[in-house]
Every structure is written in structure tokens, then in C-alpha cells.
């Protein structure tokens, strides 16, 4: 049996059986806890041996955590303790819910027989802690089936989320290893979905246009802006029109070379998977990127203002920890079951930490790299904005609020004329929400030479 290799660079023996100093004791540990070991990682076997009931699954996960022996003081012990308590509470959700809902959930796909269950980003990619095949073997989650089924009742969707929450990393279906080649001042990482081809085209025609040339770079008057779109698998790919959608995506990527796709279903609850998989991709692909803007595909962004904002803060010692956006503070989980942001009390029953609305955030690359190891230890949360806020809290970083980020529009009242005034858009950094026609029209209006504004307000 292959010894798992961890991406964190720490010895797997110290993570899973501290104090093991010899091969004999190492073998004894594996023999003592046989259900906790496989080439897929410490919780692989129990996750494959489903019994069909939530209570049994929670019990299996508790045993898995109990058998996992993290190093003293390590975050793994706290994670398992918290997870065990949380999962026992969530066992109550099983009462009164029909068993067939869980039994109908599809199992994760397995690698073809005779193949190595490893995820390979690139034959030449070297990962910390060993070669790429060994390191990837510990994070294999070959489940392209839905982690969350949108048509199920919300409680069943949360059970589905919990059942698959041990799976964090998925194979890359499309990768562009050279996207961050050279010095890149700003990487635009746009969260999209396979079916949103029209939105992506509008972004490419407007704020997602890549730039190489004079600008506001560090150390010299040079800037490079690169764009990638973050996608999973679309629900439509499983239907009759699935092949047509896949062909359109292939043609789109051949034409533009900017799609990153992972082998998980692109659903709302899986946006957190998109975030953690992007963090990992960024860690290994983008050593020379200085800043990252991560946003949705239905927002208006002013890249020139972003670059000017960064230039104005050049030399600030706090710039390496920059995390700025439309920050939400003292928010509680929404209990309205009709809201897509609904969170049951059993899952989280305290105020959220400060977090930035996911419409758009600007981050310094050093902080993005610090987020990766934290995101590997914290339990996944179904709302990606909040999950990043939890990671920031663990790092001791406070997100910065900025008036140039408007997650809810320029004015909260959608009928207010300010929401469609290009003079306001010209001064802002990010505005949510605009569909493709409105985005293109606003972009052209903002950059029109005939635009004359009586007053200007600087948000930089």
C-alpha cells in the first residue's frame, strides 16, 4: 500500500500516526485502523462503503475521525472534534425524512480498472512533498456526479453536501499551465458555469480583455492582465443536449484558451469547491502573479481603476495582505428555507465572520497562497463567500471594505437612475449585477469620448 503524501509538506506519519518512528510501528498503526487507510487518503474506504442511512454515515465519519491521529496541537484534531460534534447534531435531520432520497444519490465514479488513482495536472508539475502522482493520490475524488442535487428538498441537499464534504480536489478537465507566464500584475478569475457562454463572451469583449503593455506595474511602468474562467460540469451535459454543450465548450476554449474546468458538478453549493480548487491551481501555476480579482460573470469591472487603486497603495507594508471588497459584518445565517442562502441551525448557529460579497473581491497573491493550507483544514461550508471569510478569520486577516465595490448595485433601489448612469460606473471598481447586453452597453458608454459628467467622485 502506498504511503499517502500530503500537499502541506508535513510527514504523513506525523499527520496520521504521530510518534511512528519505524516501519514496524507504521505497519502496526495501519493494521490497527484498517478502515482509515487507502491510497485515496484517510477517509477513503468509509466514504465508499455507504449504508444508505444518514445515522450510519455520521457514525462512520466519527469513527474515521477518531482513528485519525493528528499530531498534538495540529489543526486536524480540532477539525475532527468539531466535525464529530457537528455531524452528531445533524443526525437529527434524518428523522422524518424518507430514506430513498439518500439511497438515490449517485456514488462517485472510480478510476478505470488497472489505472493509477492519481490526478495529474501536468507531467512536469512538481508538488511539495513528493512527485505529482504521489501527492495527488491523497486528494483523489473522482466524482463528477452531483455533490448537491438541486431538485431535492433542501434538507436532503445538505445531507448530500455532508456526505461528499471530504472530497475537496477534483481532476482538471481543462488546464492552461502557461496562462500566468511572465510577470502578471493582475489575474482576473471569473466564476462562471458551462451554460453561461454568452456571459463569458460579454466579459471578454469588455473588462475581461487581456492586456500586455504600458500600465501600472510594480517597479516599472508595465502591467499585464490575464483572464481565466472557472467552471465545473454543467447539469445540461448529462441531458440530451450534453454533447452539443461539450463541443461548444471545446470550440470556445480553442478560440480563447481561458477555461479552467474541474470534474465536479457546477452547482451553487459547489462554489466552495471551485474556490479551493482554484486556490490550489493558483499555487502551482501562478508564481509571478501579484494580485487576483475573483468575481462573477455578471458584474461590471473597471480594470484600469483596479490597477490605479493598487498603484496608489504601492509601498504600503500591508499590501501583501490585501483582501478588499464589499464587506458584510455581523451577519447571521439565513433561516428562510426559500432562500438559496438558507443554512439550517444544526449546520451553523453563530454569526458569520466578516466576509466580502462574492460578486467581486481583490486579493494580494501572497494572501491567496496563505489561504490554501487553511482551506485544506477547515470544514467546507456551502456558501463560498462565507467560507473565505472563515479562512481569513483563521489567518487573523480582516477583510477591508471599499466603497468602489458595489455588490448590490450602486443604489439598493433598482429603480434609482444612479444604477444606470455611466458617470457613476466610470469611477467605481466593481458593480453587480449586469446581464450581457447591459454590460456591453455600459462598457461602451463609460468609454465613450462623448461622455461628459458634470461631477466626478473618486472612490480610489
C-alpha positions, 0 to 999 in steps of 0.5 A, a space after each residue: 500500500 502506498 504511503 499517502 503524501 500530503 500537499 502541506 509538506 508535513 510527514 504523513 506519519 506525523 499527520 496520521 500516526 504521530 510518534 511512528 518512528 519505524 516501519 514496524 510501528 507504521 505497519 502496526 498503526 495501519 493494521 490497527 485502523 484498517 478502515 482509515 487507510 487507502 491510497 485515496 487518503 484517510 477517509 477513503 474506504 468509509 466514504 465508499 462503503 455507504 449504508 444508505 442511512 444518514 445515522 450510519 454515515 455520521 457514525 462512520 465519519 466519527 469513527 474515521 475521525 477518531 482513528 485519525 491521529 493528528 499530531 498534538 496541537 495540529 489543526 486536524 484534531 480540532 477539525 475532527 472534534 468539531 466535525 464529530 460534534 457537528 455531524 452528531 447534531 445533524 443526525 437529527 435531520 434524518 428523522 422524518 425524512 424518507 430514506 430513498 432520497 439518500 439511497 438515490 444519490 449517485 456514488 462517485 465514479 472510480 478510476 478505470 480498472 488497472 489505472 493509477 488513482 492519481 490526478 495529474 495536472 501536468 507531467 512536469 508539475 512538481 508538488 511539495 512533498 513528493 512527485 505529482 502522482 504521489 501527492 495527488 493520490 491523497 486528494 483523489 475524488 473522482 466524482 463528477 456526479 452531483 455533490 448537491 442535487 438541486 431538485 431535492 428538498 433542501 434538507 436532503 441537499 445538505 445531507 448530500 453536501 455532508 456526505 461528499 464534504 471530504 472530497 475537496 480536489 477534483 481532476 482538471 478537465 481543462 488546464 492552461 499551465 502557461 496562462 500566468 507566464 511572465 510577470 502578471 500584475 493582475 489575474 482576473 478569475 471569473 466564476 462562471 458555469 458551462 451554460 453561461 457562454 454568452 456571459 463569458 463572451 460579454 466579459 471578454 469583449 469588455 473588462 475581461 480583455 487581456 492586456 500586455 503593455 504600458 500600465 501600472 506595474 510594480 517597479 516599472 511602468 508595465 502591467 499585464 492582465 490575464 483572464 481565466 474562467 472557472 467552471 465545473 460540469 454543467 447539469 445540461 451535459 448529462 441531458 440530451 443536449 450534453 454533447 452539443 454543450 461539450 463541443 461548444 465548450 471545446 470550440 470556445 476554449 480553442 478560440 480563447 484558451 481561458 477555461 479552467 474546468 474541474 470534474 465536479 458538478 457546477 452547482 451553487 453549493 459547489 462554489 466552495 469547491 471551485 474556490 479551493 480548487 482554484 486556490 490550489 491551481 493558483 499555487 502551482 501555476 501562478 508564481 509571478 502573479 501579484 494580485 487576483 480579482 475573483 468575481 462573477 460573470 455578471 458584474 461590471 469591472 473597471 480594470 484600469 481603476 483596479 490597477 490605479 487603486 493598487 498603484 496608489 497603495 504601492 509601498 504600503 507594508 500591508 499590501 501583501 495582505 490585501 483582501 478588499 471588497 464589499 464587506 458584510 459584518 455581523 451577519 447571521 445565517 439565513 433561516 428562510 428555507 426559500 432562500 438559496 442562502 438558507 443554512 439550517 441551525 444544526 449546520 451553523 448557529 453563530 454569526 458569520 465572520 466578516 466576509 466580502 460579497 462574492 460578486 467581486 473581491 481583490 486579493 494580494 497573491 501572497 494572501 491567496 497562497 496563505 489561504 490554501 493550507 487553511 482551506 485544506 483544514 477547515 470544514 467546507 461550508 456551502 456558501 463560498 463567500 462565507 467560507 473565505 471569510 472563515 479562512 481569513 478569520 483563521 489567518 487573523 486577516 480582516 477583510 477591508 471594505 471599499 466603497 468602489 465595490 458595489 455588490 448590490 448595485 450602486 443604489 439598493 433601489 433598482 429603480 434609482 437612475 444612479 444604477 444606470 448612469 455611466 458617470 457613476 460606473 466610470 469611477 467605481 471598481 466593481 458593480 453587480 449585477 449586469 446581464 450581457 447586453 447591459 454590460 456591453 452597453 455600459 462598457 461602451 458608454 463609460 468609454 465613450 469620448 462623448 461622455 461628459 459628467 458634470 461631477 466626478 467622485 473618486 472612490 480610489 
